[in-house]
Amino acid sequence: MATAAGTMPAVGSHTGLWSWLTTVDHKRIGTLYGVTAVLFFMLGGLEALAVRTQLAVPNATVIEAGRFNQFFTMHALTMIFLAVMPLGAAFFNWFVPLMIGARDVAFPRLNALSYWVFLGGGLLLVSSFIFGGAPDAGWFAYAPLSGKTYAGSGMDFYVIGLLTLGLSSLIAALNFAVTIINMRAPGMTMMRLPVFIWMTIVVAFLLILSLPVLTVALVQMLFDRNFETNFFVATNGGDPILWQHLFWVFGHPEVYVLILPSFGIISEVLPVFSRKPLFGYTAIVFAGVSIGVLGWAVWSHHMFTTGLGTVPQIVFSASTMAIAVPTGVKIFNWLATMYGGNIRFTTAMYFAVSVIVLFTIGGITGVMHAVVPVDTQQQDTYFIVAHLHYVLFGGAIMGIFSGIYYWFPKMTGRFLGEGLGKLQFWLFFIGMNLTFFPMHFLGVSGMPRRIYTYDAGLGWEMWNMVATIGSYIIAVGMLAFVWNFFKSMRKPATAADDAWGMGATLEWATSSPPPEHDFDVIPAVHDRDPLWYNRDHGITPEPAPAHLHIHMPPPSYYPLVMAGGVLMLGVGVLSHLAVTALGVVIILYSAWAWILEPTD
Amino acid sequence: MRSSGTPARRLVAFSVLLLIVLFAVACNDPQSTVNPKSDNADSVQSLYLLVFWLGMLVFVGVTLAAVVFAFVFRERPGRQARQIHGNTRLEILWTFIPVVILVVMAVPTFQVIIDTTGDPPSDSLVIVATGHQWWFEFAYPGQGVTTANELHIPVNRPVSIKLLSDDVIHSFWVPQLSGKTDMVPGHENSLFFTPNEIGEYRGQCAEFCGTSHANMRFRVFVDSQEDFDAWVASTLAERIEPSDELATAGEQVFTTSACIGCHTVRGTVAAARVGPELTHFGSRDTVASGIMDNTPENVARWLRDPPAVKPGSKMPNLNLTEDQIQKLVAYLESLK
């Protein structure tokens, strides 16, 4: 490890449990997010395996209907809110300050708060399994099935869990938007930002604008379920379709929240390992931004079968097709980035190239669903399940693992094993294609989604069995990753500053892992690929002064205390309002103490 | 290295061929979405084929490029990566090509949307379909007929189906006859189509609707006009009075037990509208919303413990004795 000279004397304890509970260091918070999210990812995987095991053969009796409905609902909630979103947050936390040349995020204590609120919300949601049953009305929770007439207490956990998780995401999104806009190193103009940072800011704004809509909808559902209002109750004059509009106005931008971090990651990995600049930087940035903007105009394509009428069907069909254009631009530019390169096939590069192909499949089927009449056949069938998993597994998860392999030496000072890494890649690649490709055939053969059982003789037996086998192969791939992780962590941290010897962006200009203050000297930026520019122009970074006088924020336990208060707000709604009242007191107390806390 | 592109291309070509064959095999499955038997399903099919081939084109292009570039430009000693930042002409070109492809798709798409939504033909046979947890009710206002889980329609005549729901959102879907449309409480949706081949078609609820969503299935029988008229006539009639001893005893059990709290058998005191209409139960092919064949064994199994057959079933376990079950089965099967 290249240790930075003259790091700051320790402020308080820097090791042990207490240091993790009180940390405001963006890198440690990133690690907390990452480790938590990987654990939730494995939980979500187990839920998926339960679903796949039940569906392996016709008329199976592995898990009963009610439990099955809880599993597929929780699988989606776990993967979306507890795995993929926080994995994105883990990368944002780690690399936004490092890639823009900052020492931390704009609001370090808020950053800690967003993690602890996320953890509380996640545990609350998962705890529903032991407190009266998990949510079972699907992650989309359509009224009236999610109303109190039809759904049990699991849906209250859903409402409170998502409200809590939404708060966490909103705090984090504001923090990253402010950080990126205000804390860039000298010379790091907006059009020199790494594409990963651009995707981060697009995600941040998508969250800032979409989460309030979900919050409103969830509060309405909470009121419908507990206080006799009738927002979504048709028999009393409400409208269940209103829920669908509100949910998907959030839900479709949410898809881009899940996929854009991965696009950002592979836009870093592809050029570095091709040893050439990203092809068409400007086009990729604007394509990402226009996906973010157009993402607001397509929500009703989730509702083509609800009886929208002729004109809305045409309008949302057109807007959905339009979004394929910027997406296509990205794919072509990634391919052109590989063209003419001298490509080093690391595990990270394997994952990144696979994203191009796998996401393209998900993109093509997405366009098929923009063709409304075709969608009326495919909607709510396994064809959609195939489509969304090519986007979210082939696009998001494969991209995230590309990022994990790429940045692991920066984060830990250690490389993940390439042999085990490639084994994991092939297990994931083969497993995911065996699992999800046959689902296209199942959908074309008329198999609806979310069914816990099916009859023999419909042509569904073989492909369901293949899909189940594929899901177990993915699980083995995940075990290979876990093994790889522990094996690597037992080795000494020896990675150089520029671990791959070919890094282009600022995080490779500091030690691996970086010191608490990230950079001894804030680097000056002259180009989009600052390290390549420095290399080619013989610029050597300014040497660190003998004594660093860097002010870093001290640890604080108030974010943890306040997150406890936020959790109690929700727990109170689910149990006794006195708990909520106590939560309010704790939040007020910690906010007060937070304001008055000395910062040096 | 130029030659290594060839096995890559062969691999891609083989995969594509395999995909096409596999997609084609799905045609013959009983609930297939690509074996259309109505005018509307036909026009969906033509659109599906169009986007399928266009999509295949893009898939082959992107995959081939990725695989070939990965082979050709892999790391080799002495190779220098070409430091190109972009190419405006190329980028404009590959922004424009997808636009052209999308326009080719959009024009027929909008046409089919216009053709298949809006008002149904004026000479349509009108049917009101109502979704219940977890069965379908079909009413024919013009004919005065009500039935459950088995829809009969005449061939080559437009049918207009109004879609209602009694509880949560369901979705009416008969893949071979039409795309799906949801049955939403408080809304009156509809769909229409003209079936063009006599036969039996499978339908299934497509919107998640609770515990037994998987068990909410139905059948559509497209009959000749004569068969349809005969079916209407026989369904309009009151129940056939039980002739044998066992069935008579069954009617006794039926009309003096909890059955009449939910079901109708016209010609008896049973006139409740909570569960499926049973006046001509014995003439149906399936029981329990299309999940089992209508055999005495299956009906007995159902009566013994409905929630065991259909989890969450609104019909509770009535704790009938084996003797009562025997009589009820004989009675129900006699209701042709």
Interface residues (C-beta under 8 A of the other chain):
Chain A: E64 A65 G66 N69 A137 G138 Y142 P144 L145 Y150 A234 T235 G238 D239 P240 I241 S274 R275 K276 P277 F279 G280 Y281 T282 A283 T305 T306 G307 G309 T310 Q313 I314 S317 A318 M321 A322 A324 V325 G328 V329 I331 F332 N333 L335 A336 M338 Y339 G340 G341 N342 I343 R344 F345 V353 I356 V357 T360 I361 I364 T365 V367 M368 A370 V371 V372 P373 V374 D375 T376 Q377 Q378 Q379 D380 T381 H440 F441 G443 V444 S445 G446 M447 P448 R449 R450 I451 Y452 T453 Y454 D455 G457 L458 G459 W460
Chain B: L22 F23 V25 A26 N28 D29 P30 Q31 S32 T33 V34 S43 V44 L47 Y48 V51 F52 G55 V58 F59 V62 T63 A65 A66 F69 A70 F73 R74 E75 R76 R79 Q80 A81 R82 Q83 I84 H85 G86 N87 L90 E91 W94 T95 I97 P98 V99 L102 M105 A106 T109 F110 V112 I113 I114 T116 T117 G118 L163 D167 V168 I169 S171 W173 P175 S178 G179 K180 T181 D182 V184 P185 G186 H187 N189 S190 R202 Q204 C205 A206 E207 F208 C209 G210 T211 S212 H213 A214 N215 I291 P311 G312
